Amino acid sequence: MTAHIQPRKRHAHRSFGDQLINVITYIVYAFFTFVCLYPFYYLIINSISANNLSERGKVIFWPLEIHFTNYKNLSTIPGLTDAALMSVLRTVVGTVMTVLIAAFLGYMFTRQTLWKRKFWYRFVAITMYFNAGIIPWYLAMKTIGLTNNFWGYIFPTVVQPFYIILCKTYCESVPQALQDAAEIDGAGTLRIFFRIMLPVIKPILATIAIFAAVNQWNAFQDTLLLMRDKRLYTLQYVLYQYITQASSIKISSSTTTTDIAGALATAATATSIRMTVTVVVVIPVMMIYPFFQRFFTKGIMIGAVKG
């Protein structure tokens, strides 16, 4: 006679300890979410609140006396539209070139047939630890003709050792059989790279694209050092000029529109200028990032850890 063992029934309700842990977990995550999101929320509510209240620090959790004059008058800054287009152009071109070069060099450093492969890889990687400084960098840019030149935004930043290392590590995780099969069919190095490797390593490319785009979009120091032609000014540099002068220039209703800060609202303050400018600069990045988020975690984990 065989005894049938009755399976133990699961409790319909979780224990008090499990429920307590869940509550604590939700509270902790809610707190960190608030800490991450509140600075952006604070910028937005201060940029649309009464400027005098924002200047005195009265706007904390919700907007007061809402208005959009700051944004309306910000658009009247001379050269702002051209500067925004220049920022978009340098971001798009710089990001595409950085991603392609990082992917290609990362792939080539995994090829056993590359001449002096280890030497060139170490030669690129060692540049992460040395920096000549601003003055030698500026003299080098001037010597090769990258001052007052759009390519001065692109060429100094397209080769990034960190991105190359990420791509190399990710390419090493791709089965070698894919490349071997393509070589048997007569595919060359470039065809294997564009037709096989690029589609396979999309996650790490999206991760690098995020890093490169943010760096290009936020950069303004290269404009300060290299560019004298106003047609090459970027959005960040134009807004940087207003931010740095906002603390020393008092804007009143009698300020003329030809003044450097006169294009802002007549009731604007140093605080409202900073808040509004910061929102304008940050919003585009916040809008683009979610589209790459699904690639980010996978790309950075596989690209950072070999195996």
SETORBA-330560 format. One record per residue (C-alpha): residue number from 0; residue in three letters; chain; x, y, z. Coordinates in pm, whole numbers. Layout:
! SETORBA-330560
+------+--------+------+--------+--------+--------+
: bami : marlum : banu :      X :      Y :      Z :
+------+--------+------+--------+--------+--------+
:  NUM :    ALA :    A :      X :      Y :      Z :
...
+------+--------+------+--------+--------+--------+
! end
This chain:
! SETORBA-330560
+------+--------+------+--------+--------+--------+
: bami : marlum : banu :      X :      Y :      Z :
+------+--------+------+--------+--------+--------+
:    0 :    MET :    A :      0 :      0 :      0 :
:    1 :    THR :    A :    155 :    321 :   -109 :
:    2 :    ALA :    A :    111 :    639 :     87 :
:    3 :    HIS :    A :     28 :    947 :   -113 :
:    4 :    ILE :    A :    210 :   1255 :      2 :
:    5 :    GLN :    A :    -12 :   1555 :    -18 :
:    6 :    PRO :    A :    165 :   1859 :   -159 :
:    7 :    ARG :    A :    190 :   2145 :     85 :
:    8 :    LYS :    A :    -45 :   2422 :     -7 :
:    9 :    ARG :    A :    102 :   2763 :    -53 :
:   10 :    HIS :    A :    -24 :   3029 :    174 :
:   11 :    ALA :    A :   -273 :   3253 :      5 :
:   12 :    HIS :    A :   -130 :   3553 :    185 :
:   13 :    ARG :    A :    231 :   3649 :    236 :
:   14 :    SER :    A :    370 :   3662 :    584 :
:   15 :    PHE :    A :    399 :   3985 :    775 :
:   16 :    GLY :    A :    776 :   3984 :    730 :
:   17 :    ASP :    A :    748 :   3960 :    349 :
:   18 :    GLN :    A :    493 :   4238 :    339 :
:   19 :    LEU :    A :    713 :   4456 :    560 :
:   20 :    ILE :    A :   1013 :   4401 :    332 :
:   21 :    ASN :    A :    802 :   4492 :     27 :
:   22 :    VAL :    A :    683 :   4812 :    192 :
:   23 :    ILE :    A :   1037 :   4910 :    290 :
:   24 :    THR :    A :   1161 :   4833 :    -63 :
:   25 :    TYR :    A :    891 :   5049 :   -220 :
:   26 :    ILE :    A :    968 :   5334 :     19 :
:   27 :    VAL :    A :   1341 :   5319 :    -53 :
:   28 :    TYR :    A :   1290 :   5309 :   -431 :
:   29 :    ALA :    A :   1034 :   5587 :   -413 :
:   30 :    PHE :    A :   1281 :   5798 :   -217 :
:   31 :    PHE :    A :   1562 :   5746 :   -470 :
:   32 :    THR :    A :   1320 :   5814 :   -755 :
:   33 :    PHE :    A :   1224 :   6141 :   -590 :
:   34 :    VAL :    A :   1591 :   6233 :   -537 :
:   35 :    CYS :    A :   1663 :   6172 :   -907 :
:   36 :    LEU :    A :   1358 :   6349 :  -1049 :
:   37 :    TYR :    A :   1319 :   6642 :   -811 :
:   38 :    PRO :    A :   1612 :   6850 :   -946 :
:   39 :    PHE :    A :   1456 :   6848 :  -1294 :
:   40 :    TYR :    A :   1113 :   6923 :  -1152 :
:   41 :    TYR :    A :   1262 :   7206 :   -946 :
:   42 :    LEU :    A :   1420 :   7362 :  -1254 :
:   43 :    ILE :    A :   1094 :   7348 :  -1448 :
:   44 :    ILE :    A :    868 :   7494 :  -1177 :
:   45 :    ASN :    A :   1113 :   7777 :  -1110 :
:   46 :    SER :    A :   1139 :   7863 :  -1478 :
:   47 :    ILE :    A :    760 :   7909 :  -1508 :
:   48 :    SER :    A :    697 :   8074 :  -1170 :
:   49 :    ALA :    A :    702 :   8442 :  -1081 :
:   50 :    ASN :    A :   1061 :   8555 :  -1114 :
:   51 :    ASN :    A :   1066 :   8758 :   -795 :
:   52 :    LEU :    A :    940 :   8460 :   -594 :
:   53 :    SER :    A :   1191 :   8228 :   -758 :
:   54 :    GLU :    A :   1472 :   8472 :   -681 :
:   55 :    ARG :    A :   1381 :   8467 :   -310 :
:   56 :    GLY :    A :   1364 :   8086 :   -300 :
:   57 :    LYS :    A :    990 :   8069 :   -243 :
:   58 :    VAL :    A :    925 :   7811 :   -516 :
:   59 :    ILE :    A :    994 :   7469 :   -365 :
:   60 :    PHE :    A :    732 :   7206 :   -445 :
:   61 :    TRP :    A :    486 :   7364 :   -688 :
:   62 :    PRO :    A :    488 :   7661 :   -929 :
:   63 :    LEU :    A :    359 :   7998 :   -812 :
:   64 :    GLU :    A :    198 :   8256 :  -1043 :
:   65 :    ILE :    A :    266 :   8050 :  -1355 :
:   66 :    HIS :    A :    383 :   8230 :  -1668 :
:   67 :    PHE :    A :    589 :   8140 :  -1976 :
:   68 :    THR :    A :    746 :   8479 :  -2040 :
:   69 :    ASN :    A :   1094 :   8349 :  -1969 :
:   70 :    TYR :    A :   1077 :   8099 :  -2255 :
:   71 :    LYS :    A :    912 :   8348 :  -2488 :
:   72 :    ASN :    A :   1180 :   8610 :  -2432 :
:   73 :    LEU :    A :   1460 :   8356 :  -2437 :
:   74 :    SER :    A :   1376 :   8285 :  -2800 :
:   75 :    THR :    A :   1457 :   8649 :  -2886 :
:   76 :    ILE :    A :   1825 :   8611 :  -2801 :
:   77 :    PRO :    A :   2023 :   8704 :  -3116 :
:   78 :    GLY :    A :   2170 :   8402 :  -3291 :
:   79 :    LEU :    A :   1995 :   8148 :  -3070 :
:   80 :    THR :    A :   1832 :   7958 :  -3358 :
:   81 :    ASP :    A :   2156 :   7931 :  -3554 :
:   82 :    ALA :    A :   2337 :   7820 :  -3240 :
:   83 :    ALA :    A :   2076 :   7551 :  -3175 :
:   84 :    LEU :    A :   2112 :   7419 :  -3531 :
:   85 :    MET :    A :   2489 :   7413 :  -3491 :
:   86 :    SER :    A :   2456 :   7213 :  -3169 :
:   87 :    VAL :    A :   2224 :   6964 :  -3339 :
:   88 :    LEU :    A :   2460 :   6932 :  -3636 :
:   89 :    ARG :    A :   2770 :   6873 :  -3427 :
:   90 :    THR :    A :   2583 :   6626 :  -3207 :
:   91 :    VAL :    A :   2455 :   6420 :  -3501 :
:   92 :    VAL :    A :   2781 :   6420 :  -3700 :
:   93 :    GLY :    A :   3002 :   6373 :  -3395 :
:   94 :    THR :    A :   2792 :   6089 :  -3256 :
:   95 :    VAL :    A :   2775 :   5898 :  -3584 :
:   96 :    MET :    A :   3149 :   5926 :  -3646 :
:   97 :    THR :    A :   3239 :   5838 :  -3288 :
:   98 :    VAL :    A :   3018 :   5528 :  -3292 :
:   99 :    LEU :    A :   3147 :   5407 :  -3630 :
:  100 :    ILE :    A :   3513 :   5458 :  -3541 :
:  101 :    ALA :    A :   3476 :   5295 :  -3200 :
:  102 :    ALA :    A :   3294 :   4998 :  -3354 :
:  103 :    PHE :    A :   3545 :   4953 :  -3637 :
:  104 :    LEU :    A :   3857 :   4983 :  -3420 :
:  105 :    GLY :    A :   3702 :   4764 :  -3153 :
:  106 :    TYR :    A :   3628 :   4501 :  -3415 :
:  107 :    MET :    A :   3974 :   4524 :  -3575 :
:  108 :    PHE :    A :   4144 :   4476 :  -3239 :
:  109 :    THR :    A :   3973 :   4137 :  -3215 :
:  110 :    ARG :    A :   4112 :   4025 :  -3552 :
:  111 :    GLN :    A :   4414 :   3800 :  -3512 :
:  112 :    THR :    A :   4532 :   3900 :  -3861 :
:  113 :    LEU :    A :   4575 :   4269 :  -3769 :
:  114 :    TRP :    A :   4944 :   4364 :  -3787 :
:  115 :    LYS :    A :   5085 :   4442 :  -3438 :
:  116 :    ARG :    A :   4736 :   4413 :  -3295 :
:  117 :    LYS :    A :   4839 :   4419 :  -2928 :
:  118 :    PHE :    A :   5075 :   4713 :  -2980 :
:  119 :    TRP :    A :   4812 :   4930 :  -3147 :
:  120 :    TYR :    A :   4550 :   4838 :  -2888 :
:  121 :    ARG :    A :   4780 :   4935 :  -2602 :
:  122 :    PHE :    A :   4885 :   5248 :  -2792 :
:  123 :    VAL :    A :   4519 :   5361 :  -2807 :
:  124 :    ALA :    A :   4436 :   5255 :  -2450 :
:  125 :    ILE :    A :   4733 :   5436 :  -2294 :
:  126 :    THR :    A :   4601 :   5772 :  -2415 :
:  127 :    MET :    A :   4329 :   5742 :  -2151 :
:  128 :    TYR :    A :   4588 :   5816 :  -1881 :
:  129 :    PHE :    A :   4774 :   6113 :  -2029 :
:  130 :    ASN :    A :   4661 :   6466 :  -2106 :
:  131 :    ALA :    A :   4898 :   6734 :  -2233 :
:  132 :    GLY :    A :   4680 :   7020 :  -2109 :
:  133 :    ILE :    A :   4478 :   7300 :  -2264 :
:  134 :    ILE :    A :   4762 :   7510 :  -2405 :
:  135 :    PRO :    A :   4937 :   7228 :  -2599 :
:  136 :    TRP :    A :   4596 :   7108 :  -2714 :
:  137 :    TYR :    A :   4505 :   7454 :  -2843 :
:  138 :    LEU :    A :   4841 :   7494 :  -3021 :
:  139 :    ALA :    A :   4793 :   7156 :  -3187 :
:  140 :    MET :    A :   4440 :   7249 :  -3301 :
:  141 :    LYS :    A :   4567 :   7580 :  -3439 :
:  142 :    THR :    A :   4856 :   7415 :  -3620 :
:  143 :    ILE :    A :   4636 :   7166 :  -3804 :
:  144 :    GLY :    A :   4378 :   7432 :  -3891 :
:  145 :    LEU :    A :   4090 :   7338 :  -3663 :
:  146 :    THR :    A :   4031 :   7686 :  -3521 :
:  147 :    ASN :    A :   3723 :   7858 :  -3665 :
:  148 :    ASN :    A :   3646 :   7528 :  -3835 :
:  149 :    PHE :    A :   3340 :   7309 :  -3781 :
:  150 :    TRP :    A :   3558 :   6997 :  -3782 :
:  151 :    GLY :    A :   3726 :   7130 :  -3469 :
:  152 :    TYR :    A :   3416 :   7002 :  -3290 :
:  153 :    ILE :    A :   3442 :   6656 :  -3445 :
:  154 :    PHE :    A :   3798 :   6535 :  -3504 :
:  155 :    PRO :    A :   3939 :   6582 :  -3150 :
:  156 :    THR :    A :   3662 :   6367 :  -3000 :
:  157 :    VAL :    A :   3591 :   6088 :  -3249 :
:  158 :    VAL :    A :   3856 :   5847 :  -3116 :
:  159 :    GLN :    A :   3758 :   5759 :  -2760 :
:  160 :    PRO :    A :   3963 :   5475 :  -2603 :
:  161 :    PHE :    A :   3692 :   5389 :  -2351 :
:  162 :    TYR :    A :   3433 :   5338 :  -2624 :
:  163 :    ILE :    A :   3680 :   5130 :  -2828 :
:  164 :    ILE :    A :   3743 :   4903 :  -2529 :
:  165 :    LEU :    A :   3369 :   4855 :  -2482 :
:  166 :    CYS :    A :   3325 :   4760 :  -2847 :
:  167 :    LYS :    A :   3626 :   4528 :  -2844 :
:  168 :    THR :    A :   3497 :   4341 :  -2541 :
:  169 :    TYR :    A :   3150 :   4314 :  -2692 :
:  170 :    CYS :    A :   3285 :   4190 :  -3026 :
:  171 :    GLU :    A :   3477 :   3919 :  -2843 :
:  172 :    SER :    A :   3144 :   3783 :  -2715 :
:  173 :    VAL :    A :   3020 :   3732 :  -3073 :
:  174 :    PRO :    A :   3070 :   3368 :  -3191 :
:  175 :    GLN :    A :   3373 :   3338 :  -3415 :
:  176 :    ALA :    A :   3174 :   3098 :  -3635 :
:  177 :    LEU :    A :   2981 :   3390 :  -3784 :
:  178 :    GLN :    A :   3297 :   3550 :  -3916 :
:  179 :    ASP :    A :   3446 :   3221 :  -4028 :
:  180 :    ALA :    A :   3134 :   3138 :  -4230 :
:  181 :    ALA :    A :   3142 :   3479 :  -4395 :
:  182 :    GLU :    A :   3511 :   3442 :  -4483 :
:  183 :    ILE :    A :   3443 :   3102 :  -4640 :
:  184 :    ASP :    A :   3179 :   3269 :  -4858 :
:  185 :    GLY :    A :   3439 :   3521 :  -4971 :
:  186 :    ALA :    A :   3344 :   3822 :  -4758 :
:  187 :    GLY :    A :   3620 :   4070 :  -4685 :
:  188 :    THR :    A :   3692 :   4262 :  -4365 :
:  189 :    LEU :    A :   3470 :   4560 :  -4444 :
:  190 :    ARG :    A :   3179 :   4345 :  -4560 :
:  191 :    ILE :    A :   3196 :   4134 :  -4244 :
:  192 :    PHE :    A :   3203 :   4451 :  -4034 :
:  193 :    PHE :    A :   2909 :   4625 :  -4200 :
:  194 :    ARG :    A :   2692 :   4323 :  -4282 :
:  195 :    ILE :    A :   2751 :   4100 :  -3978 :
:  196 :    MET :    A :   2916 :   4277 :  -3685 :
:  197 :    LEU :    A :   2727 :   4607 :  -3685 :
:  198 :    PRO :    A :   2380 :   4445 :  -3666 :
:  199 :    VAL :    A :   2497 :   4207 :  -3393 :
:  200 :    ILE :    A :   2655 :   4468 :  -3165 :
:  201 :    LYS :    A :   2365 :   4715 :  -3171 :
:  202 :    PRO :    A :   2326 :   4724 :  -2790 :
:  203 :    ILE :    A :   2679 :   4849 :  -2728 :
:  204 :    LEU :    A :   2651 :   5094 :  -3019 :
:  205 :    ALA :    A :   2335 :   5242 :  -2866 :
:  206 :    THR :    A :   2514 :   5274 :  -2532 :
:  207 :    ILE :    A :   2807 :   5454 :  -2691 :
:  208 :    ALA :    A :   2568 :   5675 :  -2888 :
:  209 :    ILE :    A :   2413 :   5794 :  -2561 :
:  210 :    PHE :    A :   2750 :   5884 :  -2412 :
:  211 :    ALA :    A :   2879 :   6051 :  -2728 :
:  212 :    ALA :    A :   2560 :   6249 :  -2794 :
:  213 :    VAL :    A :   2544 :   6384 :  -2438 :
:  214 :    ASN :    A :   2910 :   6486 :  -2450 :
:  215 :    GLN :    A :   2866 :   6662 :  -2784 :
:  216 :    TRP :    A :   2544 :   6834 :  -2682 :
:  217 :    ASN :    A :   2678 :   6966 :  -2351 :
:  218 :    ALA :    A :   3021 :   7075 :  -2476 :
:  219 :    PHE :    A :   3098 :   7447 :  -2484 :
:  220 :    GLN :    A :   3465 :   7474 :  -2387 :
:  221 :    ASP :    A :   3585 :   7388 :  -2737 :
:  222 :    THR :    A :   3372 :   7672 :  -2873 :
:  223 :    LEU :    A :   3524 :   7907 :  -2616 :
:  224 :    LEU :    A :   3879 :   7811 :  -2711 :
:  225 :    LEU :    A :   3859 :   7746 :  -3084 :
:  226 :    MET :    A :   3579 :   7951 :  -3237 :
:  227 :    ARG :    A :   3568 :   8323 :  -3308 :
:  228 :    ASP :    A :   3315 :   8312 :  -3590 :
:  229 :    LYS :    A :   2968 :   8362 :  -3440 :
:  230 :    ARG :    A :   2820 :   8139 :  -3709 :
:  231 :    LEU :    A :   2999 :   7846 :  -3540 :
:  232 :    TYR :    A :   2875 :   7923 :  -3189 :
:  233 :    THR :    A :   2678 :   7640 :  -3029 :
:  234 :    LEU :    A :   2362 :   7668 :  -2822 :
:  235 :    GLN :    A :   2546 :   7579 :  -2502 :
:  236 :    TYR :    A :   2807 :   7850 :  -2558 :
:  237 :    VAL :    A :   2551 :   8120 :  -2636 :
:  238 :    LEU :    A :   2350 :   8030 :  -2327 :
:  239 :    TYR :    A :   2670 :   8001 :  -2123 :
:  240 :    GLN :    A :   2745 :   8365 :  -2206 :
:  241 :    TYR :    A :   2407 :   8472 :  -2068 :
:  242 :    ILE :    A :   2438 :   8260 :  -1758 :
:  243 :    THR :    A :   2782 :   8394 :  -1668 :
:  244 :    GLN :    A :   2666 :   8752 :  -1711 :
:  245 :    ALA :    A :   2327 :   8708 :  -1545 :
:  246 :    SER :    A :   2467 :   8746 :  -1194 :
:  247 :    SER :    A :   2626 :   9085 :  -1270 :
:  248 :    ILE :    A :   2363 :   9241 :  -1496 :
:  249 :    LYS :    A :   2044 :   9380 :  -1349 :
:  250 :    ILE :    A :   1757 :   9355 :  -1594 :
:  251 :    SER :    A :   1484 :   9611 :  -1566 :
:  252 :    SER :    A :   1210 :   9749 :  -1787 :
:  253 :    SER :    A :   1444 :  10024 :  -1902 :
:  254 :    THR :    A :   1704 :   9782 :  -2040 :
:  255 :    THR :    A :   1737 :   9808 :  -2416 :
:  256 :    THR :    A :   1701 :   9506 :  -2639 :
:  257 :    THR :    A :   2052 :   9561 :  -2776 :
:  258 :    ASP :    A :   2208 :   9479 :  -2440 :
:  259 :    ILE :    A :   2357 :   9130 :  -2414 :
:  260 :    ALA :    A :   2095 :   9033 :  -2158 :
:  261 :    GLY :    A :   1824 :   9260 :  -2289 :
:  262 :    ALA :    A :   1668 :   8986 :  -2498 :
:  263 :    LEU :    A :   1540 :   8825 :  -2180 :
:  264 :    ALA :    A :   1222 :   8921 :  -1998 :
:  265 :    THR :    A :   1215 :   9268 :  -1848 :
:  266 :    ALA :    A :   1132 :   9120 :  -1511 :
:  267 :    ALA :    A :   1390 :   8843 :  -1541 :
:  268 :    THR :    A :   1638 :   8775 :  -1264 :
:  269 :    ALA :    A :   1968 :   8590 :  -1249 :
:  270 :    THR :    A :   1791 :   8287 :  -1104 :
:  271 :    SER :    A :   1516 :   8278 :  -1365 :
:  272 :    ILE :    A :   1776 :   8303 :  -1643 :
:  273 :    ARG :    A :   1975 :   8011 :  -1505 :
:  274 :    MET :    A :   1667 :   7797 :  -1452 :
:  275 :    THR :    A :   1522 :   7862 :  -1797 :
:  276 :    VAL :    A :   1851 :   7810 :  -1978 :
:  277 :    THR :    A :   1918 :   7486 :  -1791 :
:  278 :    VAL :    A :   1576 :   7347 :  -1882 :
:  279 :    VAL :    A :   1629 :   7432 :  -2250 :
:  280 :    VAL :    A :   1964 :   7249 :  -2250 :
:  281 :    VAL :    A :   1852 :   6942 :  -2052 :
:  282 :    ILE :    A :   1511 :   6869 :  -2210 :
:  283 :    PRO :    A :   1643 :   6739 :  -2549 :
:  284 :    VAL :    A :   1867 :   6484 :  -2376 :
:  285 :    MET :    A :   1582 :   6369 :  -2152 :
:  286 :    MET :    A :   1359 :   6319 :  -2457 :
:  287 :    ILE :    A :   1615 :   6113 :  -2651 :
:  288 :    TYR :    A :   1742 :   5893 :  -2369 :
:  289 :    PRO :    A :   1428 :   5674 :  -2327 :
:  290 :    PHE :    A :   1457 :   5553 :  -2687 :
:  291 :    PHE :    A :   1801 :   5403 :  -2609 :
:  292 :    GLN :    A :   1724 :   5284 :  -2258 :
:  293 :    ARG :    A :   1633 :   4929 :  -2363 :
:  294 :    PHE :    A :   1980 :   4885 :  -2515 :
:  295 :    PHE :    A :   2170 :   5057 :  -2237 :
:  296 :    THR :    A :   2180 :   4793 :  -1963 :
:  297 :    LYS :    A :   2260 :   4501 :  -2194 :
:  298 :    GLY :    A :   2520 :   4698 :  -2386 :
:  299 :    ILE :    A :   2712 :   4834 :  -2090 :
:  300 :    MET :    A :   2714 :   4501 :  -1904 :
:  301 :    ILE :    A :   2830 :   4284 :  -2192 :
:  302 :    GLY :    A :   3071 :   4549 :  -2317 :
:  303 :    ALA :    A :   3230 :   4592 :  -1975 :
:  304 :    VAL :    A :   3273 :   4229 :  -1867 :
:  305 :    LYS :    A :   3450 :   3971 :  -2080 :
:  306 :    GLY :    A :   3305 :   3622 :  -2097 :
+------+--------+------+--------+--------+--------+
! end
